[in-house]
Amino acid sequence: MLLRVGVPVAILLELGAFLGSLSGAPVALGEGWGATREPAVGAWLLLGVGCLSLLGLSRAPRAAALLCAGSYVAYILSGYEFGLTLPPMLVALVLAAAGRRLSAWSLAGGCLAATLVWVDGRARGILDPDVGLLVWVAFGAVSAIFFLIPPLIGELLLARRTVCLPGAAPAPETRLSPSGGPPPRERG
């Protein structure tokens, strides 16, 4: 269900956002804001790879994750306008929900790191230190939410599915003493 709904929605939203960014002026959050590149053929190719890799997520999740994350990192480090975040977010969610924790968290961490490099490139020249701080806090917080919440939600879905499986053994009961230490030994 997640893939049947999530993949087309992510592709359509990314395509719409990309087309919308073509008609507007690039974002400039203050004097000295690092310029972003105008979308060219390379941006379209990276958009295509990032979105189309989602189509292979159910059959080859690691390959799809590598293509998706690679296209995002290449896109963001090429200096284009901030975007193409939905595909890696969806991949991180799906990987974590499938129990591929290392892959999910590695993808999320790599994409977040690349985004912070992008923020540094934009914010480094801002003359007003208050605006520079605001840019770091805003983009840093939003980027952390974008890339760390999806694998966390995937982990929660995995835990819920694992606990709620029909026929699964109930979780062992744990008793603690009032002091929080090990339970008192029962005398027999």
N, C-alpha and C positions, 0 to 999 in steps of 0.2 A: 504494500500500500504506500509506504513512504517513498519508494522509488517511482511508482506509477504516477504519483501526484507531484512529488518534489522535483523530479528531473525536468518535466515540461515547464513547470512554474519557474524554476531557476533559469532555464534557457531563455524563456520569454522575458523575464524581468531584466536579465543581463543585456539582452539584445535591445530592449526598450531603453534602458539606461544609457547604453552606448550610443544609440541613435540620438537620444536627447542631448548628450554631451557634445554632439557635432554642431548643434545649432546655437549653443550658448558660448559665452566668453569663459575662458578658464577661471577657476577660483583663484583669487589673490586675497589672502587674509591680512595683509598689512604691507607696508613699505619694506621691500627687501625679500618678499616671498619668492622662493625659487620657482622659476617658470616651469610649466609642464609642457611636454611635447604635444604638438598637434597629432591627432590620430592619423596614421598612415597605413600602408598595406600590412606592415608588421603587427600593428595593433589588431587589425581584422583577423590575421592569422592566429594570433594568440587567443583572441576571443573565441574563434572557431575551435581551436584545440581544447581550450578550457571547458567550453560548453559541451562539445561533442564527446569528450572523454566520459562525461556522465552517462552516456548511452551504454558504455561497456562496464559500468560499475557492478552490475549483478553478475556478469560472467567472469570478469577479470578485475577484481577490486584493487589489487596492488598496482597493476599497470594503469588503471584509470586514475588512481590516486597520484601516481608519479607524473602522469601527463597533466593532470589538473593542477597540481601544486607547481610543477615546473612552468606551466604557462602563466600562472599567477605571478610567480616570482620574477620571471622574465619580463612580464608586462609591467609590474610595479617598479622594478629596478631600471626599466628603460625610460622612466620619467614621465609616463603618461599620467593623465588625470586619474585620481583615486577611483578604482572600480574593479570589476571582475572578482568580487569577493564571494558571491553566492556559491559558485561551484565548489571551491575548497571548503566552504562552511558545510555544505551538504555532504561532501565526501567524508569529512571528519565525523559528522554525526552518524552516517551509515556505518563507517568502519568501527566506531566505538560501540554502536548498538549490536554489531555482529561479533563483538569480542576481540577485535583486532586493535587492542589498546595502544600498543607501541606505534603502529602505523598511524592511528588517529592523532595521538598526541604529538608525534614527530611532525606530521603534516601541519597541524595547528601551530606548533612552535616555529617551524620554518617560515610559514606564511606571516606570522606575527613579527618575526625578526626582520623579514624583508620589508614589511610595512613600516617598521620603525626606522629603517635605513631611508625609506622614501620620505618619512616625516622629517628626518634630519636634513635631507637635501632641500626640502622646501623651507624649513624654519631657520636654518643656519644664518641666513642673511637678514632676517627680520631685525629692524633697528630698535623698535620699542620692546624692552625686555618683558613688559607685562603681556604684550600680544604674543611674544615668543613662548612664554610660559603657558598661556591659554591654549595655543596651538598644540603644544606637547601634551597638556592634560586632556584636551578634547580628543585629539586624534589617538593618543595613547589609550585612553579609556575606551573609546569606541572600537578601536582595533582589538583590544583585549577581549571585549565583549563579543565581537564578531568571530574571533578565532578560538576562544577558550570555552565559550558557552556551548557551542554545538557538540564537541566531544563529551562535555559534562552531561548534556541531555542524553547523548547516546549511551553513556555509562548508566544513567538512571533507567533508561529503557531496557538495557541488558539486565540490570539487577531486578527490575520488576518482572521481566519475562522469566528469569531464572527462578525467582521466588514463587511465582504464580503458576508454574507448570503443573498441569494435572498429573497426579501420581508421584510427584516429587516428594521426597522425604521431608518431614517438617524440620525446621531449623532446631538445633539442639537448644534446650532451655538452659539458661545461665542464671544462676542465683549468686548474688553477692551478699556479703554480710552488711549490716548497717554501716560499718566503717568504710565500706568500699573495697575491702580486701577479699581474699578468698572466702567462700562460704564455710561456715563451721562444719566440722565433721559430725556426721550423724552417728550416734552410739547405738549399737544394736544389741 
